[in-house]
């Protein structure tokens, strides 16, 4: 069971980088590029779907700002394992915008 959790954390690390292609039951992309997405919203949807498919508990927090074309931005947190663990591993990621977002 611990190995499965470690494997899941490894997947979550990859997913949380915002560039993981959904892995469906025992399938792998044909190439490493199958893990990547070019667009934030596509990456987010892949992350959420993968988390749900692996019994993740998801909390989403909407950013008060939007992306350059007006779409909502979120911080998504997926938790796996027991509700009250004694030890946790937190993995975070982000991406520097390629365009200026006014402050």
Protein Blocks (a to p, Z undefined) as FASTA:
>chain_A
ZZmmmmmmmmmmmmmnopaccddehiacfbfklmpcfbfklmmmmmmmmmmmnopacddd
ddfbdcfkopacddddddedjfbdfbdcddddddddfbdcdZZ
